[in-house]
């Protein structure tokens, strides 16, 4: 069955101030109500009141955790799909049914959430609307979506030690977009530059190593 997109701008708002719930609140709720497993569709629905950037931040945050090798082949593609929708100017979230049917064990999800929560809450306290360089939200989403798409591609590739920094850069950029925080955006772009530098260094080192071994 074809998966219908969900409007990212609609949904339940935080009753305390009429603003969409923070990512930490959504994750805590999912972890608290999880029974056997947490479906990716549940995560998408829970974050339905957030923007595309919030979903981007979620999948980037998961990629920051120490996970088994090959996990990025499953958790990386959502970064590419969501950022591509930002570039195309979509206001509705869409993920393939095959991806939405994937699940994470409840205890594993709670463990991941427990690891993320302290740092996420600390960062959310610092994030606020300030010094946003874009006059148009659509322009911001398109430009930063391109950067996130390239970084998401790098996260998906099986590059040893090369996935964490791109995921971290996407996480910062996504949070910056969510709150229109120019300071956090600068930090995210610096992390993106560092990520590309690390990738170049890794490829250069690998090339030099192969050259040494075969010559």
N, C-alpha and C positions, 0 to 999 in steps of 0.2 A: 504494500500500500504506500502511496506517495505521502511523504511527511509534509504537513502543512507548516509554513513558517509561523513563528510567533512574534508579535509586535514587541520589540524590546522596550518600547517606551510606555507600555501599559502594564498593569498589574498592581499588586498590593504595595502601598507606600507605608513608610514608617509613620506610625500614628503620632509620634512625638514631635514631628516638625514638617510632615507632608513631603519629605524627601525620600527617595528610594532607599531601601534598607542597605546598610553597608555590607560588603562582601563577607566580613567576619560574622555578622548576624545570620546571614543566609547559610553559611557553612556550619555554624553551630546548630542551627535548626535541623539541617539535614542529618548531621551526626547524631543528634539526640533522638530523632524519630526512626532512624534506620533499623530494620529488623534483620533480614538475612543478607541483603546486599543493597547497594545504591546504584540504580541505573543512571546512565548518562542522560537519559531523557528526564529523569527526576531533577537532575542538576540544572538542565536547560530550563525546565519549567519553573524551578525555584528562583532562578536568576532572570525570569521573564520580565520582572519590573525594573531591570537594570538595562544599561546600554550594551551594545556589542562590545564595547571596551571592557565591561565588567566580566563578560564571558571570556574575553581574551586574557584578562588578569587571572581568572580562575585556572585556566589550562596552563598558563605560564607558571603559576605558583606550584601546581602539581609537579611540573617538570623540574622544579628546584629541589625536590626531595630526592634522597638517595634511593633509587629504584633499580630493579634488576636490569641487566643489559638487554637492549632491544625494546624496552618499554616506550622509548620515544617514537618508535614506528607506529604506536597506537595513540600516544598522547600528543605527538607533534602535528599530525595533519589537521586537527581542529584549529590550531593556531593559524595555519595557512588558509583554511576555509573562512574563518571569521574575519581575518584581516583582508582577504580578497573582497568580502562583502562590504567592508568599510571603504575600500578603494572604489568600488562600484556605486557607492552611495546608497546602499540598501538600509532601510530602517527596520527591517524585520530579520530575525535570526533564523537561519536554516542550517541544519546538519543532516547528513545522510542517515537513513533509517538504520543501516548496518552499524553506524557509529553510535546512534542513540540506544541501540539494543545492548551495547556493551555494559558491563557492570563491574563494580568494585565491592569486594566483601565488606560487610558492615564494620567489622572490627578493624580491618585494614584502613577503611575510610576514616574511622574515628582516630586511629593512630596517626594518619597523615594530617588530619585536622588539628590534633593536639600539638603536633610539631610546628605547624604553620601559625597557629592562632596567636601566640605571644608576639611574634615579630609583625604579624599582620595588624593586630590591634595597635601596637606601638606606631607603626607607619601611618595608619589611618588617623591617628591623633595629630600627626604633623601635616597631613595633606589638607589643603584648603584652596579655594579659588584665589589666584594671585598671579599677576604679571603674565597673563595668557597672551601669547604673541599673535594669535589668529583672530581676525575679526569675524570670520564665518566658521561655525562648527563643522559644516560640510567640508570646507577646505582643509581644516585640521584633520578630520577623519581620513580624507583621501591621501594627504601627504604622509601622515604618520602611519596610515595603513600600508603604504608601500614599504616603509622601513620595517614594519612588523612582519609583513609577508616574507621579505628576504630573510629576516632573522628566524622566522618560523620554519623556513626551508632548511636553514642550517641546523635548527634543533632536531628536525626530523631525520636528517642524515646521520648514519652511524659513525660519527666522528669521535674517537676516544678523547675524553676530557674537553671536548669542544662544544658541548650542549648546554652547560650550566650558565655561562655568561650570556649567551643570546637569550635564553629563557628569562634571566634576571632583567635584561634590558627591556624585553617585551613587557614584563610585569610592571616595571616602573613607568614605562610609556603609557600602558593601559590605565594605570591608576591616575596618571597625570591627565589623561583625556577625560576620565570619569568626573574629575573634580575641577578641570580646567586650571591645573596647578603648573605654572610656568617654571617654577624652581625645580619641581620634581621632573618635569620634562627635560630640563637641561641635564639632570643626573642620569635620566634614562638614555639620552643621546650619547653622553660620555660613556656609559656602559656599552652602548651599541658599537661605538668606535673601538673600545677595548676588546669587545667580542670579535670583531673582524680582524683586529691585530693578532689576537691569539690564534685564530684560524689560519692566518697567513703564516704565523710562526710555526704552527704544527705541520702545515704542508711543507714549509721550507725544511724543517728538521727531518721529516719523513723522506723527502726527496734526497737530501744530503746523505741520510742513512742508507737508502737504497743504492745511491751512487757509490758509496764506500764499500758496501757488501758485494756488489756485482762488478766492480772495477778494481 
